[in-house]
Structure formats: structure tokens, C-alpha cells
């Protein structure tokens, strides 16, 4: 039975972090690695898409305790837990869909998303990634750690199964429901490049979980005479 995204996660709030860390292969490695990829200077501004309870923020605040985080998530319980974990940190937490929430322009040194974006199509992601790119300062970057389809057949079959389930349960397209439909790394890279990022590189992988870094273009400066 498909469940709405926010309700799915809030109903599993108790024990959520232990579940993530013990049932996802290499989670105790890739969350800290993701944090290590984020800016390391006082007051760094980071946009976190699908922040949840902040498993990537636990190690990041240990590295850069003065960072300011803008976190966006659909699950109010998750945001409440994140606020309780870090009452003394600089965070702006927004309840909503990162597809709809405005991020501003040239506002962040980096953006990050961990284990959140594997529910959406390439076509859905391109306008989101365009919005993320515009929200980054010149030379800023986006760190994406997520699970990926091993091949195009897996990608197609997962999407087809979601379509079948939605039809079976008379679910419309107006809301997000929890079901994993990861893209291949190649298609994810295409979405980021089509959104205008200057480069995308694979930093590391743990089986089907990869960390990608998409870098925005540096701002051109006039040559001095």
C-alpha cells in the first residue's frame, strides 16, 4: 500500500535513525563522508533537501558548528526531531516540498541531499536542480548522496511498478507517495547538467549508493587594464 511521503516518514519516527544506520549498507560511512564534502569555514550557508532528522548534519555540525542550515522536509515530526537535536545551532527549517519552496538566488555556499531524491523522475528533477543551481553562490556546489539504479532496465521496471500501484490504488499525481524509483547515475548526471551545472563528478560509491558533486559556474569577472 502506497503511503504519502510525509506520513510514511513520521509514522516511522521512533527508531528511524537506528533503522537507517543499520539496514542501509554503508550508511555509517556515507553520511559522514557526505558531511566531509560540505564547506568548512565559519558561517557557511548550506541548503539541505529532505533533511529529515539530520543524519548528515550530525557529523557536519561536528566539523563546522557555526554553519547555517536551511532544511526542507515534508515530515513535520522529522523537523521537530531535528530541532530538538540541535537547539543551539543556526537552522531555518521549512515544512514543505522542495519542489515548491523558494530558495532565493546566490544564497548558499552549498546544497546537500542524502537519501531523499530517489523517488522522482529525471523530468521532475531538472526544474528542481535548476532552482538549486540558481540558489548557489558562484562556484557553489551540490552534494548528492543517494541510491541509484544499476541499469536502465531496473530504472524502467521500478517506475512501471509505481505507475501500476498508483493506478491500482486510484492515486493521482498531485501528491508524493513513498516508493523508490532511483535513476541511473548517468540519467542523474544528465538531469544536473541539463539544469545548468558546469560539471558533475562521482566522488565515491558504496555499492548502489553514490555521492555526486555538481558544481555551479564561477561568475565571470572583467579583466583589469
C-alpha positions in Angstrom: 0.0 0.0 0.0 1.4 3.3 -1.0 1.7 6.0 1.7 2.1 9.7 1.4 5.7 10.8 1.7 5.5 12.9 4.9 3.1 10.4 6.6 5.4 7.5 5.7 8.4 9.0 7.5 6.6 10.4 10.5 4.9 7.1 11.2 8.4 5.6 11.5 10.0 8.4 13.5 10.6 6.2 16.5 13.7 4.2 15.7 14.2 5.9 12.4 17.8 6.8 12.7 18.8 3.4 14.0 16.9 1.8 11.2 18.7 4.0 8.6 22.1 3.3 10.0 21.7 -0.4 10.4 19.6 -1.5 7.5 21.2 0.6 4.7 24.5 -0.8 3.5 27.4 1.5 4.5 25.2 4.2 6.0 27.6 4.7 8.8 30.2 5.6 6.2 28.3 7.6 3.6 26.6 10.0 6.0 29.9 11.2 7.5 31.5 11.2 4.0 28.7 13.5 2.8 29.3 15.8 5.7 33.0 16.0 5.0 32.2 17.2 1.5 30.4 20.3 2.7 32.0 23.8 3.3 34.5 24.1 6.1 34.5 27.8 7.1 32.7 29.8 9.7 29.1 30.7 8.9 28.9 28.5 5.8 25.3 28.5 4.4 24.0 25.1 3.3 20.7 24.1 1.8 19.5 20.6 2.8 16.9 19.0 0.6 14.9 16.4 2.5 16.8 17.0 5.7 14.8 14.5 7.8 16.3 14.2 11.3 19.7 15.4 10.0 21.8 12.2 9.8 24.2 14.1 7.5 24.1 17.1 9.9 25.3 15.2 13.0 28.8 14.9 11.6 28.7 18.2 9.8 28.0 20.3 12.8 30.9 18.5 14.5 33.1 19.7 11.6 31.6 23.2 11.2 29.5 24.1 14.3 28.8 27.7 13.0 27.2 26.7 9.7 23.7 27.9 9.0 21.4 25.3 7.5 18.1 25.8 5.6 16.4 22.4 5.8 13.3 21.5 3.8 11.2 18.4 4.5 7.6 17.1 4.1 7.5 15.4 7.5 6.8 17.7 10.5 7.8 15.1 13.0 11.2 14.8 11.4 11.7 18.5 11.5 10.7 18.6 15.2 13.2 15.9 16.0 15.9 17.8 14.1 15.2 20.9 16.0 15.4 19.0 19.4 18.7 17.5 18.4 20.4 20.9 17.7 18.6 23.6 19.7 21.8 25.7 19.7 22.5 25.6 16.0 21.6 28.1 13.3 18.9 26.4 11.3 15.9 27.5 9.3 13.6 24.5 9.0 10.8 24.6 6.4 7.9 22.2 6.2 7.0 21.7 2.6 8.1 20.2 -0.7 11.5 21.2 -2.0 9.8 21.4 -5.4 7.7 24.3 -4.2 9.7 26.1 -1.5 11.6 29.1 -2.9 15.4 29.0 -2.2 16.3 32.5 -3.4 19.3 33.3 -5.6 23.0 33.2 -4.8 22.1 32.5 -1.2 24.1 29.3 -0.3 27.7 28.1 -0.4 26.5 24.5 -1.0 23.4 22.3 -1.1 23.1 18.8 0.0 20.6 15.9 -0.2 21.1 12.5 1.4 18.8 9.5 0.7 15.8 11.6 -0.4 15.7 12.2 -4.2 15.4 8.6 -5.4 11.6 8.9 -5.7 11.4 11.2 -8.7 11.8 11.2 -12.5 14.5 12.9 -14.5 11.9 15.3 -15.8 10.7 16.2 -12.3 14.3 16.8 -11.1 15.5 19.1 -13.8 13.5 22.2 -12.7 14.4 21.4 -9.1 18.1 21.2 -9.9 17.8 24.5 -11.9 16.3 26.1 -8.8 19.1 24.6 -6.6 21.8 25.9 -9.1 20.4 29.4 -9.0 20.3 29.3 -5.2 24.1 28.6 -5.1 26.7 31.4 -5.0 29.1 31.4 -7.9 31.3 28.4 -7.6 29.0 26.8 -5.1 28.2 23.1 -5.3 25.6 20.4 -4.7 26.4 17.2 -2.9 24.0 14.4 -3.7 24.3 11.1 -1.8 21.6 8.6 -2.8 20.9 5.1 -4.1 20.9 4.6 -7.8 19.5 2.1 -10.3 22.2 -0.3 -11.5 21.0 -0.1 -15.1 18.2 1.3 -17.2 16.1 -1.8 -17.0 15.9 -1.5 -13.2 15.1 2.2 -13.6 12.2 1.4 -16.0 10.8 -1.5 -14.0 10.7 0.4 -10.8 8.9 3.3 -12.4 6.5 1.0 -14.1 5.7 -0.7 -10.8 4.9 2.7 -9.2 2.6 3.6 -12.1 0.8 0.2 -11.7 0.4 0.7 -7.9 -0.9 4.2 -8.3 -3.5 3.0 -10.8 -4.5 0.1 -8.7 -5.0 2.3 -5.6 -6.5 5.2 -7.7 -3.8 7.6 -6.6 -3.4 10.8 -8.5 -0.3 12.7 -9.5 -0.9 15.7 -7.2 0.9 14.3 -4.1 4.1 12.5 -3.4 3.9 8.9 -2.3 6.8 6.8 -0.9 8.2 4.3 -3.4 11.8 4.0 -4.5 12.3 4.8 -8.2 16.0 5.6 -8.5 17.6 6.8 -11.7 20.9 5.5 -13.1 23.9 7.6 -12.3 24.0 8.5 -16.0 20.5 9.9 -16.0 21.0 11.7 -12.7 24.1 13.3 -14.2 22.1 14.3 -17.3 19.4 16.0 -15.2 22.1 18.0 -13.3 23.9 19.1 -16.5 20.6 20.0 -18.2 19.8 22.2 -15.2 23.0 24.2 -16.0 25.6 22.8 -13.6 29.1 23.2 -15.0 30.3 19.8 -14.0 29.2 16.6 -12.2 31.7 14.1 -10.7 31.3 10.9 -8.8 33.2 11.3 -5.5 32.7 7.8 -4.1 30.3 4.9 -4.1 29.3 2.1 -1.7 27.5 -0.5 -3.9 24.4 1.3 -5.4 24.9 4.3 -3.2 26.9 7.1 -4.7 28.0 10.6 -3.8 27.9 13.1 -6.7 29.2 16.6 -6.7 27.6 19.1 -9.1 29.4 22.4 -9.3 27.9 25.7 -10.4 29.8 28.0 -12.8 32.1 30.6 -11.4 31.0 34.2 -12.0 32.9 35.9 -14.8 34.9 38.9 -13.9 36.0 41.8 -16.0 39.7 41.8 -16.8 41.5 44.7 -15.3 43.6 47.1 -17.5 
